[in-house]
Amino acid sequence: MRTVLAAASALLLCAIPLEGLMAETAMDAAALSQASKQRSTLEDQAAVAVTIYNDDLALIKDSRRVTLPAGRTELAFRDVSAQIRPETALLRTIEGIPPSLIEQNFDFDLLTPGALLEKYVGREVGLVTRHPTTGEETEEPAVVLAASDGVVLRVGDRIETFGSGQTPGRIVYRDIPPNLRDRPTLVLALDSDESGERLLELSYLSRGLSWKADYVGELAPGQDRLDLAGWVTLENRSGSSYRDAQLQLVAGDVNQVEEDMRQPQYEAMATRAAQPTPNMREEGLFEYHLYTLSHPTTIADNQTKQVALLDAADVVVDKELIVQGDQRAYREPRGELWQDLDVSVYLNATNDEASNLGLPLPAGIVRIYQRDSEGNLQFIGEDRIDHTPKNESLRLKLGQSFDVTAERQQTEFTKLSGSGPWKYQFEGAYAIRIKNAKPEAQQLTVQERIPGDWTMLDESAPHEQGNANTAIWDLEVPAEGETRLSYRVRVRF
């Protein structure tokens, strides 16, 4: 009984503030409905800054000068991104007395023929038809009964149905529903103590804006120098344009919470380090890198824009031919058939000042060209690089060698033991034959990935151990000749 009385008393005490809260909420709703309405367009815009990240994410900072009355105001902030994340919006006052922000609503229901028709379900429209012989137009009233999968109209005493996007004539609407917007709009409910002009900045995160780095390099005839230019490619599909924007780009992987949502003389050139282009400044930002465009630029909706990122002349590179084998040859007999191996062609560089680079490079695709004997530029391959800090190595795989070929043969294979996990032992002997059709000798690296715990028993040339599972041989293949590598290895699993 005592417990029941206590619960009843607590309930009674809670009822009073709850009624007051409901009354206050009702008063707020009434006040909002009676608030003056005002809109801000791009004509009010004082400045806009756009910071674009790698993973389809951008930070927009839109500053506008508006005059607010005293009291409650609904400020329609037009031309925001159609892919705004409303929960990230932040309003701050740069100049003037700050108003209080009561609530905000993102109106993303944009005015389209389909949306307009859906809003008119249950309402009357005019149906204009044309006489097939005279061409005379007549209009009769009709009521929209459905518009979700095709159109259903009541016209007089009959029901007309049409497939999606089909009608017997032209539909005339009497007005535009207030909840349809011709442009993406964020409506801010504000309360100001005084009237006057303010400079407000609306910051928010948005999808639909992305950037990537693209690099173009021209390889010197000696294949040891490279002129490298970098470009930033921007793409705007956010549903809004950003006029004369301050543009910044962040290179790096920013964590986001996943939401549950539906020709030059190379030998004569002086050595110099890579530099950002004069219109792009680079700096560190937290654990990322920030690139700032020195001049404002307009990023139009549904536009791809390119901006110069860097210019690096006479970069030191070296070409490398690499042969990589197949791990399965160490686990099972393969017979004495020769197996063709790819000879991959790489360009290597070090991202440091000694190599005439030394600039943090955002991830992107590097495309390499070289001039032929008549001076025409030819494409010779491309590869993607990750974000590459200063002093790190760069390796570009450009393709497969035409004139240098390789093949491997398993000459012996014996199972020494094995009946359970980690008790298998195999011993095998292998031969790798490399042929060179070029008129000059070629350096080549053989990289064999050997699984398990392995021991090299015999070899025709000394190897180096790259890591626990890799044996590396550096070989020279004579001009228009061949080189043969043989070795025996024991492996245990």
C-alpha distance (Angstrom), angle and dihedral (degrees) to the residues before:
residue distance angle dihedral
M1 . . .
R2 3.78 . .
T3 3.84 89.6 .
V4 3.80 92.1 50.9
L5 3.82 92.2 50.4
A6 3.79 91.7 49.0
A7 3.80 91.6 50.6
A8 3.81 91.2 47.8
S9 3.81 91.3 50.0
A10 3.82 91.6 49.8
L11 3.79 90.4 49.5
L12 3.80 91.3 50.4
L13 3.79 92.0 49.4
C14 3.82 91.3 50.1
A15 3.80 93.0 49.8
I16 3.80 94.7 68.1
P17 3.82 98.5 57.1
L18 3.81 89.9 39.7
E19 3.80 90.8 58.0
G20 3.79 89.6 47.0
L21 3.81 90.0 50.0
M22 3.81 91.5 50.0
A23 3.79 90.9 48.9
E24 3.80 91.1 48.6
T25 3.81 91.0 48.8
A26 3.78 90.5 50.4
M27 3.81 90.6 49.5
D28 3.82 90.3 50.1
A29 3.80 90.9 50.4
A30 3.81 90.8 48.7
A31 3.79 91.3 47.1
L32 3.81 90.9 50.4
S33 3.76 92.1 49.9
Q34 3.81 89.4 52.5
A35 3.82 94.2 43.5
S36 3.79 117.5 119.5
K37 3.79 113.6 -103.2
Q38 3.77 123.5 -133.0
R39 3.76 135.0 166.8
S40 3.79 133.3 -148.3
T41 3.80 119.8 -152.5
L42 3.79 134.3 -177.1
E43 3.81 87.3 -86.2
D44 3.80 86.7 73.5
Q45 3.78 93.2 51.1
A46 3.81 113.6 120.3
A47 3.81 97.2 175.9
V48 3.77 141.4 -14.8
A49 3.79 128.9 -159.9
V50 3.78 125.4 -168.4
T51 3.80 124.3 -164.7
I52 3.80 112.4 -173.0
Y53 3.78 124.2 -161.3
N54 3.82 128.5 -160.2
D55 3.78 99.5 -107.4
D56 3.83 104.8 63.2
L57 3.80 92.7 -79.1
A58 3.80 133.7 121.7
L59 3.77 137.4 177.0
I60 3.81 112.8 -138.6
K61 3.82 121.3 -162.6
D62 3.79 109.4 -171.5
S63 3.82 116.9 -176.1
R64 3.80 118.6 -166.2
R65 3.79 134.8 175.6
V66 3.79 111.1 -134.6
T67 3.80 136.7 165.4
L68 3.78 113.7 -132.6
P69 3.82 127.2 -165.6
A70 3.79 122.4 -134.2
G71 3.77 114.9 -88.5
R72 3.77 131.0 18.4
T73 3.82 117.9 -4.3
E74 3.77 134.4 174.9
L75 3.81 105.9 -146.1
A76 3.79 113.0 -164.5
F77 3.82 104.9 -152.2
R78 3.81 99.3 -158.1
D79 3.82 129.2 -163.2
V80 3.77 97.3 31.5
S81 3.80 116.9 148.5
A82 3.79 113.4 -69.4
Q83 3.82 86.6 -138.5
I84 3.78 96.0 50.7
R85 3.78 117.3 146.6
P86 3.81 97.0 -134.0
E87 3.79 94.3 -162.9
T88 3.84 89.1 64.8
A89 3.83 95.1 54.0
L90 3.81 115.8 123.9
L91 3.81 124.2 -175.8
R92 3.79 120.8 -161.2
T93 3.77 133.9 171.1
I94 3.80 115.8 -123.9
E95 3.82 96.5 177.4
G96 3.80 130.5 14.9
I97 3.78 134.5 22.0
P98 3.80 109.8 -36.5
P99 3.81 115.2 -117.4
S100 3.78 121.6 -141.8
L101 3.79 115.9 -106.5
I102 3.78 110.5 -136.4
E103 3.78 102.1 173.4
Q104 3.79 142.3 -27.1
N105 3.80 132.6 -144.9
F106 3.77 127.7 -168.1
D107 3.79 110.7 -146.0
F108 3.79 103.9 -156.1
D109 3.81 96.3 156.9
L110 3.81 95.5 108.5
L111 3.76 126.5 -162.4
T112 3.81 109.3 -97.8
P113 3.82 130.9 144.7
G114 3.78 90.4 -105.7
A115 3.80 95.1 47.2
L116 3.81 91.6 46.9
L117 3.79 91.4 52.0
E118 3.81 91.5 49.6
K119 3.81 91.5 51.9
Y120 3.80 89.0 54.2
V121 3.79 95.4 59.5
G122 3.81 105.5 131.9
R123 3.79 92.3 15.7
E124 3.78 133.3 101.1
V125 3.80 123.9 -102.9
G126 3.77 134.3 172.3
L127 3.79 118.5 -105.5
V128 3.83 111.7 -154.1
T129 3.79 116.3 -163.1
R130 3.81 131.0 179.8
H131 3.80 123.5 -136.4
P132 3.83 107.6 -118.5
T133 3.85 93.2 -137.8
T134 3.80 107.9 31.7
G135 3.79 96.9 28.5
E136 3.78 89.5 -134.8
E137 3.81 115.2 152.6
T138 3.78 122.8 -137.1
E139 3.78 129.9 -176.9
E140 3.76 126.7 -150.4
P141 3.79 130.7 175.0
A142 3.81 119.8 -100.9
V143 3.78 135.3 177.7
V144 3.83 119.8 -135.9
L145 3.80 106.9 -129.9
A146 3.82 99.6 172.7
A147 3.82 137.7 -1.3
S148 3.81 105.7 169.7
D149 3.82 101.5 96.4
G150 3.78 105.2 12.2
V151 3.80 123.7 -34.0
V152 3.79 131.1 -68.4
L153 3.84 117.1 -166.5
R154 3.78 133.2 -179.2
V155 3.81 105.7 -143.5
G156 3.78 111.8 -178.8
D157 3.78 107.5 -54.5
R158 3.81 95.9 -18.1
I159 3.81 138.1 76.8
E160 3.83 117.6 -130.5
T161 3.83 121.9 -164.4
F162 3.80 126.7 -169.0
G163 3.79 135.9 -179.9
S164 3.78 121.5 -106.6
G165 3.82 109.8 -63.0
Q166 3.83 92.8 8.6
T167 3.81 129.2 111.3
P168 3.80 132.1 157.4
G169 3.78 90.4 -118.6
R170 3.78 145.0 -19.1
I171 3.78 120.6 -43.0
V172 3.80 117.0 -137.7
Y173 3.81 119.0 -158.2
R174 3.79 123.1 -157.3
D175 3.82 96.8 -146.9
I176 3.82 144.1 -17.4
P177 3.82 116.9 -94.9
P178 3.81 111.2 -114.6
N179 3.81 93.5 -124.8
L180 3.81 92.8 61.8
R181 3.80 116.3 89.1
D182 3.79 126.8 -161.6
R183 3.81 88.9 -150.2
P184 3.82 134.5 25.4
T185 3.80 105.9 -84.1
L186 3.80 134.9 -174.7
V187 3.80 109.6 -155.3
L188 3.81 113.4 -152.2
A189 3.80 120.8 -163.7
L190 3.81 105.3 -148.4
D191 3.80 135.4 -179.5
S192 3.82 117.1 -155.2
D193 3.80 126.4 -170.5
E194 3.79 90.7 -156.0
S195 3.75 137.2 22.5
G196 3.80 119.2 -117.9
E197 3.76 147.5 98.5
R198 3.80 120.8 -51.9
L199 3.78 135.2 -177.5
L200 3.78 104.9 -139.2
E201 3.79 127.1 -173.0
L202 3.78 119.9 -155.7
S203 3.80 114.1 -163.7
Y204 3.79 123.5 -172.9
L205 3.77 143.9 150.9
S206 3.79 119.4 -113.0
R207 3.76 141.2 -176.0
G208 3.81 122.6 -139.4
L209 3.81 97.8 63.8
S210 3.79 119.9 96.3
W211 3.78 141.8 155.7
K212 3.76 138.7 -163.7
A213 3.78 136.3 -174.5
D214 3.80 121.2 -119.8
Y215 3.79 124.3 -172.2
V216 3.80 130.8 -160.7
G217 3.79 120.7 -164.6
E218 3.81 132.3 -175.2
L219 3.79 113.2 -152.1
A220 3.81 117.4 -143.0
P221 3.83 119.9 -121.7
G222 3.82 89.5 -106.8
Q223 3.82 89.6 54.9
D224 3.81 91.0 -132.8
R225 3.83 100.6 94.9
L226 3.76 132.9 54.3
D227 3.80 135.0 -169.1
L228 3.79 106.6 -146.8
A229 3.79 128.5 -167.3
G230 3.80 124.8 -177.4
W231 3.78 128.4 -152.4
V232 3.75 133.3 -172.2
T233 3.78 115.3 -140.5
L234 3.81 115.5 -157.7
E235 3.78 125.2 -165.7
N236 3.78 124.0 -167.3
R237 3.78 119.2 -164.1
S238 3.78 96.7 144.3
G239 3.80 96.4 114.5
S240 3.81 93.9 -113.0
S241 3.82 138.6 76.7
Y242 3.81 125.6 -129.7
R243 3.79 112.1 -147.8
D244 3.82 120.3 -152.5
A245 3.79 90.6 -13.0
Q246 3.78 127.0 -179.5
L247 3.80 100.3 -121.9
Q248 3.79 125.8 -151.2
L249 3.80 129.7 170.8
V250 3.79 127.2 -156.5
A251 3.82 117.8 -152.1
G252 3.78 113.4 -159.8
D253 3.76 141.4 65.4
V254 3.79 108.0 -76.3
N255 3.78 112.7 -166.0
Q256 3.77 115.8 -118.5
V257 3.77 127.8 -174.0
E258 3.77 110.1 -118.7
E259 3.77 110.2 -125.3
D260 3.75 124.8 -154.0
M261 3.82 97.7 -110.0
R262 3.70 136.6 147.6
Q263 50.62 91.8 -113.0
P264 3.84 117.3 1.1
Q265 3.87 140.8 135.6
Y266 3.75 98.2 -104.9
E267 3.79 100.8 -176.7
A268 3.83 92.2 54.6
M269 3.81 96.2 49.1
A270 3.78 119.5 106.7
T271 3.81 117.6 -118.6
R272 3.79 113.8 -105.7
A273 3.77 136.3 158.9
A274 3.78 123.4 -108.9
Q275 3.77 115.9 -89.5
P276 3.74 133.1 -164.3
T277 3.77 111.0 -111.6
P278 3.83 112.8 -92.7
N279 3.79 90.7 -103.2
M280 3.82 95.7 54.1
R281 3.82 126.5 67.1
E282 3.81 122.7 -167.5
E283 3.80 129.2 -156.0
G284 3.78 139.9 156.7
L285 3.80 118.5 -97.3
F286 3.79 117.7 -173.3
E287 3.83 103.4 -57.6
Y288 3.83 92.7 -23.8
H289 3.82 138.6 67.6
L290 3.79 124.6 -111.3
Y291 3.81 123.4 -151.9
T292 3.82 116.9 -164.9
L293 3.78 124.7 -164.1
S294 3.82 109.0 -134.7
H295 3.80 95.5 -141.7
P296 3.80 134.4 43.2
T297 3.77 117.1 -97.0
T298 3.78 134.7 -171.9
I299 3.78 116.1 -122.6
A300 3.79 105.9 -162.8
D301 3.77 123.1 -158.7
N302 3.82 114.8 -95.3
Q303 3.80 90.4 15.1
T304 3.80 135.5 130.6
K305 3.81 113.6 -150.9
Q306 3.81 130.5 -175.9
V307 3.81 125.0 -152.0
A308 3.83 125.9 -175.2
L309 3.81 110.8 -109.2
L310 3.82 108.7 176.6
D311 3.81 144.3 -9.5
A312 3.80 119.2 -151.1
A313 3.80 119.3 174.1
D314 3.79 128.1 -166.5
V315 3.80 96.6 8.6
V316 3.82 112.1 -175.1
V317 3.81 111.6 -118.5
D318 3.78 137.8 161.5
K319 3.77 130.7 -153.4
E320 3.78 118.6 -127.9
L321 3.82 130.7 -169.2
I322 3.79 113.2 -153.9
V323 3.81 131.6 -172.2
Q324 3.78 117.6 -164.1
G325 3.79 123.4 -170.1
D326 3.80 136.2 -148.3
Q327 3.84 120.1 -95.4
R328 3.79 92.9 -150.4
A329 3.84 90.8 71.5
Y330 3.84 88.0 73.4
R331 3.80 95.1 54.8
E332 3.79 104.0 47.2
P333 3.81 141.8 21.4
R334 3.77 112.9 -89.6
G335 3.81 101.1 -178.4
E336 3.78 124.1 -124.1
L337 3.77 96.7 -68.8
W338 3.79 117.3 126.5
Q339 3.79 113.3 -114.5
D340 3.81 119.2 -151.1
L341 3.80 115.0 -123.7
D342 3.79 127.2 -160.2
V343 3.79 118.0 -115.5
S344 3.80 103.5 -150.2
V345 3.81 122.0 -158.0
Y346 3.80 118.7 -140.3
L347 3.79 135.9 -179.8
N348 3.80 113.1 -148.2
A349 3.80 129.1 -163.6
T350 3.78 138.9 161.7
N351 3.79 117.6 -128.1
D352 3.79 95.7 -132.0
E353 3.80 138.2 108.6
A354 3.81 92.6 -105.1
S355 3.81 87.2 64.0
N356 3.83 91.3 44.4
L357 3.80 93.4 -106.1
G358 3.81 122.8 82.9
L359 3.81 99.6 145.8
P360 3.81 126.4 117.7
L361 3.79 106.3 -103.8
P362 3.80 121.0 -150.8
A363 3.78 117.4 -135.9
G364 3.79 115.2 -86.7
I365 3.78 147.7 113.4
V366 3.83 120.7 -60.9
R367 3.81 114.9 -154.6
I368 3.81 117.8 -165.2
Y369 3.82 127.2 -154.9
Q370 3.81 133.5 -178.1
R371 3.80 132.3 -169.9
D372 3.78 119.8 -116.1
S373 3.83 126.1 -137.5
E374 3.82 90.2 -79.3
G375 3.79 94.3 50.3
N376 3.80 96.7 -104.3
L377 3.79 116.5 142.9
Q378 3.82 113.9 -119.7
F379 3.80 130.3 -171.7
I380 3.83 112.0 -119.7
G381 3.80 103.5 174.0
E382 3.78 149.0 -54.5
D383 3.78 140.0 -135.2
R384 3.77 138.8 -178.4
I385 3.80 121.7 -113.3
D386 3.79 128.4 -160.2
H387 3.79 123.1 -133.1
T388 3.81 101.0 -59.6
P389 3.83 119.9 -159.1
K390 3.76 124.4 -151.9
N391 3.84 114.9 -73.3
E392 3.81 93.4 19.4
S393 3.82 123.8 123.2
L394 3.78 126.2 -103.8
R395 3.78 123.2 -151.7
L396 3.79 122.0 -176.8
K397 3.77 121.5 -169.9
L398 3.81 106.6 -150.0
G399 3.82 101.9 175.1
Q400 3.79 143.1 -81.3
S401 3.81 126.7 -43.0
F402 3.80 115.8 -109.4
D403 3.84 99.4 -163.9
V404 3.81 100.0 36.0
T405 3.80 113.3 67.0
A406 3.80 134.3 175.3
E407 3.79 138.3 -165.0
R408 3.79 135.2 178.4
Q409 3.80 133.9 -148.4
Q410 3.80 129.7 -165.0
T411 3.81 100.7 -140.0
E412 3.84 97.2 178.4
F413 3.79 137.0 11.9
T414 3.82 127.5 -179.9
K415 3.78 131.9 173.3
L416 3.82 106.7 -140.5
S417 3.79 99.7 -177.9
G418 3.74 144.3 -29.4
S419 3.79 140.8 136.0
G420 3.81 104.4 150.1
P421 3.82 143.8 21.3
W422 3.81 115.2 -44.8
K423 3.81 92.4 2.1
Y424 3.78 100.4 95.6
Q425 3.82 120.4 113.0
F426 3.78 125.9 -176.7
E427 3.78 132.2 178.5
G428 3.77 121.5 -159.5
A429 3.78 140.5 171.2
Y430 3.79 122.7 -147.9
A431 3.79 140.7 -174.0
I432 3.80 126.5 -157.8
R433 3.79 118.7 -165.5
I434 3.81 120.4 -164.3
K435 3.80 122.4 -169.4
N436 3.80 126.9 -164.5
A437 3.80 120.8 -160.2
K438 3.82 93.8 177.9
P439 3.85 121.3 106.5
E440 3.81 90.0 -123.2
A441 3.81 132.4 57.1
Q442 3.82 117.5 -96.0
Q443 3.79 131.3 -147.8
L444 3.78 113.9 -137.4
T445 3.79 137.2 -179.8
V446 3.79 123.4 -145.4
Q447 3.79 114.7 -156.4
E448 3.79 115.4 -170.9
R449 3.78 117.8 -173.0
I450 3.80 105.3 -150.9
P451 3.80 115.0 -170.1
G452 3.80 128.1 -138.5
D453 3.81 125.3 3.3
W454 3.80 106.5 -25.8
T455 3.82 139.0 -177.1
M456 3.80 124.8 -162.8
L457 3.80 106.6 -134.3
D458 3.80 101.5 178.1
E459 3.81 137.4 -5.2
S460 3.80 139.1 174.8
A461 3.82 92.3 -137.3
P462 3.83 129.4 25.6
H463 3.79 117.1 -99.8
E464 3.78 133.8 -151.7
Q465 3.76 122.1 -139.7
G466 3.79 109.9 -123.9
N467 3.79 95.0 -176.4
A468 3.80 136.9 -27.8
N469 3.79 92.3 -66.9
T470 3.81 103.7 32.3
A471 3.81 132.8 82.9
I472 3.81 115.6 -169.7
W473 3.80 129.1 -160.7
D474 3.82 123.1 -174.6
L475 3.80 108.6 -153.2
E476 3.80 138.6 176.6
V477 3.77 118.3 -139.9
P478 3.85 112.8 -157.2
A479 3.78 121.7 -125.9
E480 3.79 111.1 -80.2
G481 3.79 88.5 -7.0
E482 3.78 142.1 90.9
T483 3.79 141.7 -113.7
R484 3.78 125.3 -149.7
L485 3.81 125.0 -153.6
S486 3.80 121.0 -168.3
Y487 3.81 129.9 180.0
R488 3.80 143.6 159.8
V489 3.80 122.8 -141.0
R490 3.81 137.7 179.6
V491 3.78 119.1 -148.2
R492 3.79 131.4 -169.7
F493 3.81 128.7 -164.2
